[in-house]
Amino acid sequence: MSISTSVHDFLADYVEKDTVSFHMPGHKGSQLYRRLGYHKFLDRFMDFDITEIAGADNLFQTEGVIKGVQDRYARLYDCKKSYLLINGSSGGNIAAILASVNRGKQLIMARNCHKSVFNALTLGGIRPVYVYPETIAEFGISGAVSPEEIERLIMENPEAEAVMITSPNYYGICSDTQAIAEIAHRYGKPLIVDEAHGAHLHFSEALPPSAIQSGADLVINSTHKTLASLTQSAVLHYNTDLVDQYILEDKLQSIQSTSPSYILMASLDIAADILENHCHELMSEWTENLREFYGRIDGIPGIRSMGKIKGLDWTKINLSMGELGVTGAQLDQILLRDYNIYIELFTGDWIMAMSGIGNTKSDYDRLADALEEISRKARKSDADTGPNAGAGPENIGAKSGSSALVPPKQAVMFEIPTAKKRVRLTESEGLICGSSIIPYPPGIPLLCPGERIEADAIAYVQAMRDMGEKVIGVNEFGEIIVGK
């Protein structure tokens, strides 16, 4: 019997292609599970979809098999306790904040946090105190959060009850989490780290240290992003005396589904098993493949790479062909159209290809081969007809501008509007944002409730929408929510 569901048809078509995945999730398909002997899970996938029958334990009162998986993660990450998340890192972020900050109180937080953090503010009536990450001007993206800025804000806002940062950020930039943790603890504040993009850092000395290794109190890992569990599965690590464990567990119950997927939890179990039994082999392969890849692209004319700048998780492959007149959007489309290579995101002249534990050497070779050929064609086109001619599909045109990962710094914050209305984005300059405006990916709000809407933000959102990019908070009629 044929199925006409559009999602099913899209997925069926996707797997029939000879694709290369440099996007989430980290397992990159069934090949890794089959290589390591987890055939039964793949072959009997539907049969594993059960509920809390006898012996299956309960996610919200773990005493049996689920507790065993949580204990495995606590050992792997060397922390007091770990909790399985089946609503992704978003649920973990929200629960961690609600457990650490009382209603109406303040949270010192990085302005480039994920949208789930801003949702937690709304749910808890929590007032943000923003710390703005440094900007890496050379690449036009948000960089690390300064420990000194964290300390300044704690001293200016002593009533703030916790500190939260994202490290690594979407592009792999890591903050000095150890220094930030030491400062937070000096003032009696717990440090929450959204380490969704860094679940693998704990297992490689070739990469920046993990948040748990650096002394963070609550750490949220999206094991699906770079490791081997299924999408929407994640883990929250508890390693503190500053946050009540039982309040945290209560918040997790209020955020997570009461019908947790045993398929997701089984994939978390398998991902832990892979780490326990194959970690050294797989991490060594991963880093060696990356070293060879970076060595190859360093010799390709017209390619810039962030490479291994200080504090970068270089499993995130950041590339630009802007010198050849190829924008990030163009490079994304060329890789997909001509080479069946899917990347995670593009911004301005840059693309980010997210590698994972499941990528093979042939994946990196195909990407490097494609980049060499694109460079050669772009340089030949320049030589034949001048710069930018034929650089990308349909010769898209001008560069897309500054990165969505650098939220505008506002000197004055306004009260979050309670009375709201819809207006056209093009008519919103000077009004107060009533609902977050979020380019997705990366899911970092460009504008948050309580911020004034400026002309450059409007122009940026318009440019993204013109390019066909998703911007959450702008409806089909080009309207946004503002304060009355």
C-alpha positions in Angstrom: 0.0 0.0 0.0 1.4 3.4 -1.0 1.6 6.3 1.4 0.9 9.7 0.1 1.9 11.6 3.2 4.3 14.4 2.1 6.7 14.0 5.0 7.0 10.3 4.3 7.5 10.9 0.6 10.2 13.5 1.2 12.1 11.2 3.6 11.8 8.3 1.2 13.2 10.4 -1.6 16.0 11.7 0.6 17.2 8.2 1.5 17.2 7.1 -2.1 19.7 9.7 -3.0 23.4 9.3 -2.6 23.6 12.1 -0.1 26.3 13.3 2.3 25.1 14.7 5.6 26.9 17.6 7.2 23.9 18.5 9.2 22.2 17.2 12.4 21.9 14.5 13.6 25.4 13.2 14.4 24.8 9.5 13.7 24.4 10.4 9.9 22.0 7.5 9.2 22.0 3.8 9.8 25.5 3.0 8.7 27.1 3.6 12.1 24.6 1.4 14.0 25.0 -1.4 11.5 28.8 -1.2 11.6 28.7 -1.5 15.4 26.2 -4.3 15.5 22.9 -2.6 16.5 20.9 -4.3 13.7 18.1 -5.4 16.0 17.1 -1.9 16.9 17.0 -0.8 13.2 15.2 -3.9 12.0 12.5 -4.0 14.7 12.2 -0.2 15.2 8.3 -0.3 15.3 8.3 -3.1 17.8 10.3 -1.0 20.2 7.5 1.6 20.3 5.9 0.8 23.7 4.6 2.5 26.8 5.3 2.0 30.5 4.4 -1.7 30.6 5.6 -3.9 33.4 9.4 -3.8 33.7 9.8 -0.8 31.4 10.4 1.6 34.3 9.1 5.2 34.4 11.0 8.3 33.2 9.7 10.4 36.1 10.5 7.8 38.8 13.4 5.8 37.5 14.1 2.6 39.4 14.9 0.1 36.7 16.1 0.0 33.1 15.8 3.8 32.5 17.7 4.5 35.7 20.4 2.2 34.4 20.8 4.4 31.3 20.9 7.6 33.4 23.5 6.0 35.6 25.6 5.2 32.5 25.6 8.8 31.4 26.5 10.0 34.9 29.5 7.7 34.8 30.4 8.8 31.3 30.3 12.5 32.0 31.6 12.1 35.6 28.7 14.0 37.3 26.4 13.4 40.2 23.3 12.5 38.1 22.1 12.6 34.5 18.5 12.8 33.2 17.2 11.6 29.9 15.5 14.2 27.8 12.9 13.3 25.2 11.8 16.8 24.4 15.4 17.7 23.3 17.8 20.2 24.9 15.0 22.8 24.8 13.1 21.0 27.6 16.4 20.6 29.5 17.1 24.4 29.2 13.7 25.3 30.4 13.7 22.9 33.4 17.2 24.0 34.4 16.3 27.7 34.5 12.9 27.2 36.3 14.7 25.1 38.9 17.5 27.7 39.4 15.6 31.0 39.3 12.5 31.9 41.3 9.5 33.5 39.7 10.1 37.2 39.0 13.8 37.1 39.8 16.7 37.7 37.5 18.9 35.5 35.3 22.2 36.7 34.0 22.3 35.2 30.5 24.1 35.4 27.2 22.1 37.3 24.7 22.8 34.7 22.0 21.1 31.9 23.9 18.7 29.6 22.1 15.0 30.5 21.9 14.1 27.9 24.5 15.9 30.0 27.1 13.7 33.0 26.2 10.7 30.7 26.5 11.8 29.8 30.0 11.8 33.5 30.9 8.2 33.8 29.8 7.1 30.7 31.6 8.8 31.7 34.9 8.2 35.5 34.8 12.0 35.8 34.9 13.8 39.0 34.1 16.9 38.7 31.9 20.2 40.6 32.5 21.9 40.3 29.1 25.6 39.7 28.7 26.6 40.3 25.1 29.2 37.9 23.6 32.2 39.4 22.0 32.0 39.8 18.2 34.6 38.2 16.0 34.8 40.9 13.5 36.9 38.9 11.0 34.1 36.4 10.5 31.1 38.5 11.5 29.8 36.1 14.2 29.3 36.1 18.0 32.3 34.9 19.9 32.9 34.0 23.5 31.3 35.4 26.6 33.8 37.4 28.7 34.2 36.2 32.3 34.9 39.8 33.3 31.6 40.9 31.9 29.9 38.1 33.8 31.5 39.3 37.0 30.6 42.9 36.3 26.9 42.0 35.8 26.8 39.9 39.0 28.2 42.8 41.0 25.7 45.2 39.4 22.8 42.7 39.9 23.4 40.9 43.2 19.9 39.7 43.3 20.3 37.6 40.1 19.9 34.0 41.0 21.9 32.1 38.3 24.1 32.6 35.3 23.5 30.9 31.9 25.6 30.8 28.8 25.7 28.8 25.5 29.0 27.1 24.8 29.8 26.1 22.2 27.6 28.4 20.1 26.2 27.3 16.8 29.4 27.9 15.0 31.5 26.1 17.6 32.9 29.1 19.6 33.5 28.1 23.2 33.6 30.4 26.2 36.0 30.1 29.1 33.5 28.1 31.1 35.9 27.3 33.9 36.6 31.0 34.6 32.9 31.8 34.4 32.1 28.9 36.7 34.6 30.1 39.3 33.2 33.6 39.2 29.6 32.4 39.5 30.5 30.2 42.4 32.4 33.0 44.2 29.1 34.8 44.4 27.0 31.7 45.2 25.4 31.5 41.8 24.9 28.3 39.8 26.1 28.2 36.2 23.9 26.6 33.6 25.5 25.8 30.3 23.6 25.0 27.2 26.1 22.7 25.7 23.7 21.3 23.1 26.3 21.5 20.4 29.1 20.1 22.5 28.0 16.6 23.8 31.2 15.2 22.2 33.7 17.6 23.8 33.9 15.5 27.0 35.5 12.6 25.0 38.4 14.3 23.1 41.5 16.0 24.3 41.9 17.5 20.9 38.9 19.7 21.5 38.0 22.4 24.1 37.1 21.0 27.5 33.5 20.2 28.3 31.3 22.2 30.6 31.2 19.5 33.2 35.0 19.3 33.2 35.0 23.1 33.6 32.9 23.1 36.8 29.4 24.0 35.5 26.4 23.1 37.7 23.8 22.1 35.2 24.8 21.1 31.6 22.4 20.3 28.8 23.8 18.1 25.9 22.0 17.3 22.6 23.5 13.9 22.1 21.6 13.8 18.8 23.4 16.7 17.3 26.9 15.3 17.2 26.8 11.9 18.8 24.7 8.8 18.0 21.2 9.1 19.5 18.0 10.0 17.6 16.8 13.5 17.0 14.9 15.0 20.0 16.9 13.0 22.5 19.3 14.7 24.9 20.7 14.6 28.4 20.8 17.0 31.4 23.7 16.6 33.8 23.4 17.6 37.4 26.6 18.3 39.2 25.9 20.8 42.0 24.8 21.6 45.5 23.5 25.0 44.5 20.3 23.7 42.8 17.8 21.4 44.5 17.7 18.1 42.8 14.1 17.4 43.5 12.9 20.8 42.3 14.8 20.1 39.1 13.1 16.7 38.8 9.7 18.4 39.4 10.4 20.9 36.6 11.5 18.2 34.2 8.1 16.4 34.8 6.2 19.6 34.1 8.2 20.2 30.8 8.6 16.7 29.3 5.9 14.6 27.7 4.0 12.1 29.9 4.3 9.6 27.0 8.1 9.4 26.6 9.3 7.6 23.5 11.0 4.4 24.3 12.5 4.5 20.8 14.3 7.8 21.8 15.3 6.4 25.2 16.6 3.2 23.5 18.7 5.3 21.2 20.1 7.2 24.2 21.0 3.8 25.6 22.7 2.7 22.4 24.6 6.1 22.2 25.9 5.5 25.7 26.9 1.9 24.8 28.8 3.3 21.8 30.6 5.7 24.0 31.5 3.0 26.6 32.7 0.5 24.1 33.9 2.4 21.0 34.7 5.9 22.1 38.5 6.0 21.6 38.3 4.4 18.2 35.5 6.7 16.9 36.8 9.9 18.3 40.3 9.1 16.9 38.8 8.5 13.5 36.7 11.6 13.7 39.6 14.0 14.5 42.0 12.3 12.1 39.5 12.6 9.2 39.0 16.3 10.1 42.8 16.9 10.2 43.1 15.4 6.7 40.1 17.4 5.5 41.5 20.7 6.8 44.8 19.9 5.3 43.2 19.5 1.9 41.1 22.6 1.9 43.9 24.8 3.1 45.4 24.4 -0.4 42.2 25.2 -2.3 42.4 28.8 -3.8 39.7 31.1 -2.7 38.6 29.2 0.4 38.8 30.7 3.9 38.3 28.6 6.9 38.0 29.4 10.6 40.2 26.4 11.1 41.4 26.0 14.6 41.1 29.5 16.1 41.4 29.7 19.8 38.4 28.2 21.6 36.8 26.7 18.5 35.2 23.3 18.4 36.6 22.6 14.9 34.2 19.7 14.3 32.1 22.6 13.1 33.5 23.2 9.6 33.2 26.9 8.9 34.0 27.9 5.3 33.8 30.9 3.0 34.2 31.3 -0.8 33.5 35.0 -0.6 36.8 35.9 -2.2 35.6 34.1 -5.3 32.2 36.0 -5.3 30.3 33.0 -4.0 28.0 33.7 -1.1 27.0 31.3 1.6 23.6 30.8 0.1 25.1 30.1 -3.3 27.6 27.6 -2.0 24.8 25.9 0.0 22.7 25.5 -3.2 25.6 24.4 -5.4 26.6 21.7 -2.9 23.1 20.4 -2.7 22.2 20.7 -6.4 25.4 19.4 -7.9 26.9 17.2 -5.3 24.0 16.0 -3.0 25.8 17.4 0.0 23.6 18.8 2.7 25.1 21.4 5.1 23.7 22.7 8.4 23.4 26.5 7.7 24.8 29.5 5.9 25.1 33.1 6.9 26.5 35.9 4.7 29.6 34.5 2.9 29.9 31.6 5.3 28.6 28.1 5.5 28.8 25.7 8.5 29.1 22.0 7.8 28.4 20.1 11.0 30.3 16.9 11.3 29.4 14.2 13.6 30.5 10.9 15.1 28.8 9.0 12.1 30.6 10.8 9.3 33.1 8.6 7.4 36.3 9.5 5.5 34.4 9.3 2.2 32.1 12.1 3.4 35.0 14.4 4.0 36.6 13.4 0.7 33.4 14.2 -1.2 33.1 17.6 0.4 36.7 18.4 -0.3 36.4 17.2 -3.9 33.3 19.3 -4.4 35.0 22.4 -3.0 38.0 22.0 -5.3 35.7 21.7 -8.3 33.6 24.7 -7.3 36.7 26.8 -6.7 38.1 25.8 -10.1 34.9 26.7 -11.9 34.5 30.0 -10.1 38.1 31.0 -10.9 37.6 30.0 -14.5 34.4 32.0 -14.7 36.2 35.0 -13.3 39.0 34.7 -15.8 36.6 34.3 -18.7 33.9 36.9 -18.0 34.8 38.8 -14.8 34.1 38.5 -11.1 30.9 36.8 -10.0 29.8 35.6 -13.4 28.1 32.3 -13.0 29.4 31.9 -9.4 26.3 30.3 -8.2 22.8 28.9 -9.2 21.0 31.5 -11.2 23.8 34.0 -10.2 21.8 34.9 -7.1 23.6 38.2 -6.6 24.7 40.3 -3.6 26.0 39.0 -0.4 23.5 38.5 2.4 25.2 40.7 4.9 26.0 40.4 8.6 25.5 37.3 10.6 22.3 36.4 12.4 24.5 35.3 15.3 25.4 38.8 16.3 22.2 40.1 18.1 22.1 43.9 18.3 23.2 45.4 21.6 20.6 47.8 23.0 21.5 50.4 25.6 18.0 50.6 26.9 15.6 47.7 27.7 11.9 48.3 27.9 9.2 46.4 29.9 7.9 43.3 28.0 4.6 44.4 26.6 1.5 42.9 28.0 -0.9 44.6 25.6 0.0 43.6 22.0 -1.0 44.1 18.4 0.1 43.0 15.0 1.8 45.4 12.5 3.6 44.9 9.3 7.4 44.4 9.8 8.1 47.3 7.4 6.1 49.6 9.6 7.5 48.6 13.0 10.6 50.8 13.3 10.7 52.4 16.8 8.1 50.1 18.3 8.7 47.7 21.1 9.0 44.0 20.2 6.2 41.9 21.7 7.3 38.4 20.5 10.7 37.1 19.6 11.9 37.4 16.0 14.0 34.3 15.4 16.0 33.4 12.3 16.0 29.6 12.1 18.5 28.1 12.1 20.3 29.0 14.4 17.3 29.7 16.7 18.9 32.7 18.4 16.5 35.6 18.7 17.4 38.7 16.6 14.9 40.7 18.6 13.4 39.8 22.0 10.3 41.1 23.7 11.1 44.5 25.3 13.7 45.5 22.7 13.2 48.5 20.4 12.9 47.5 16.7 15.5 49.4 14.6 15.8 49.9 10.9 18.8 47.6 10.5 17.0 44.7 12.1 14.0 45.2 9.8 16.3 45.3 6.8 18.0 42.1 7.9 14.8 40.2 8.4 13.5 41.4 5.1 16.7 40.2 3.3 16.4 36.8 4.9 12.7 36.4 3.9 13.5 37.6 0.4 16.1 34.8 0.2 13.5 32.3 1.3 14.9 31.8 4.8 12.7 30.9 7.8 12.2 33.7 10.3 10.0 32.7 13.2 7.8 35.5 14.5 6.9 36.9 11.1 3.7 35.6 9.7 2.7 34.9 6.1 1.5 38.5 5.7 4.8 40.0 6.9 3.4 40.9 10.3 5.0 40.8 13.7 3.7 41.3 17.3 4.6 44.6 19.0 3.4 46.4 22.1 0.4 48.6 21.8 
